[in-house]
Amino acid sequence: MTQTAQLSPSSVFVVSGGAKGITAECVVKLAQHQPCKFILLGRSEILENEPEFAKDCFEESALKKRIMENLLAQGEKPTPISVQKMYNKIISSREIKNTIAKIQQAGGYAEYLSVDVTDTSALKQKLSTVAERMGAITGIILGAGNLADKLIEKKTDQDFEKVYTAKVQGLENLLSCVNPSQLQH
């Protein structure tokens, strides 16, 4: 017997790893077909205000040059790691904001929470706060993950644990934060 979930504008999905990448694209498509509410979870921090030096700069090398110039102006020595870290933070924040905008353009609603799904207490606290505002969580989409791209025989125990924890413990933590009777089947 197959059951089909009945989605409505009041449906609330919690989406791990849902603000960037392939999961984000899937959520945008879902919002285009059935506008509803999404709580997007990810470990990335979102920049409320992008640094002035980064505004209107979208080309990678130009943005990295501006980051280096900014670090020098602050009296810091730019290193490849520090420049890449700031670059990743800016690009990640832009992608998250873009995903939220696309969901809203499709008629849905989305909020982003910076939280690690393997941190049970932080996850529960943040989800309960947002669920009070948005309504009961009626679905879970699991997209969180950590990359450890290499052949299986070359994976270390740490590689395996990193990937496994985000998927399995992340799902267990999400399920512990949601009232199972409210999930749509």
Stockholm file with secondary structure:
# STOCKHOLM 1.0

chainA/1-185         MTQTAQLSPSSVFVVSGGAKGITAECVVKLAQHQPCKFILLGRSEILENEPEFAKDCFEESALKKRIMENLLAQGEKPTPISVQKMYNKIISSREIKNTIAKIQQAGGYAEYLSVDVTDTSALKQKLSTVAERMGAITGIILGAGNLADKLIEKKTDQDFEKVYTAKVQGLENLLSCVNPSQLQH
#=GR chainA/1-185 SS CCCCCCCCTTCEEEEETCSSHHHHHHHHHHHHHSCCEEEEEESSCCCSSCCGGGTTCCSHHHHHHHHHHHHHHTTCCCCHHHHHHHHHHHHHHHHHHHHHHHHHHTTCEEEEEECCTTCHHHHHHHHHHHHHHHCCCCEEEECCCCCCCSCGGGCCHHHHHHHHIIIIIHHHHHHHHSCGGGSCC
#=GC SS_cons         CCCCCCCCTTCEEEEETCSSHHHHHHHHHHHHHSCCEEEEEESSCCCSSCCGGGTTCCSHHHHHHHHHHHHHHTTCCCCHHHHHHHHHHHHHHHHHHHHHHHHHHTTCEEEEEECCTTCHHHHHHHHHHHHHHHCCCCEEEECCCCCCCSCGGGCCHHHHHHHHIIIIIHHHHHHHHSCGGGSCC
//
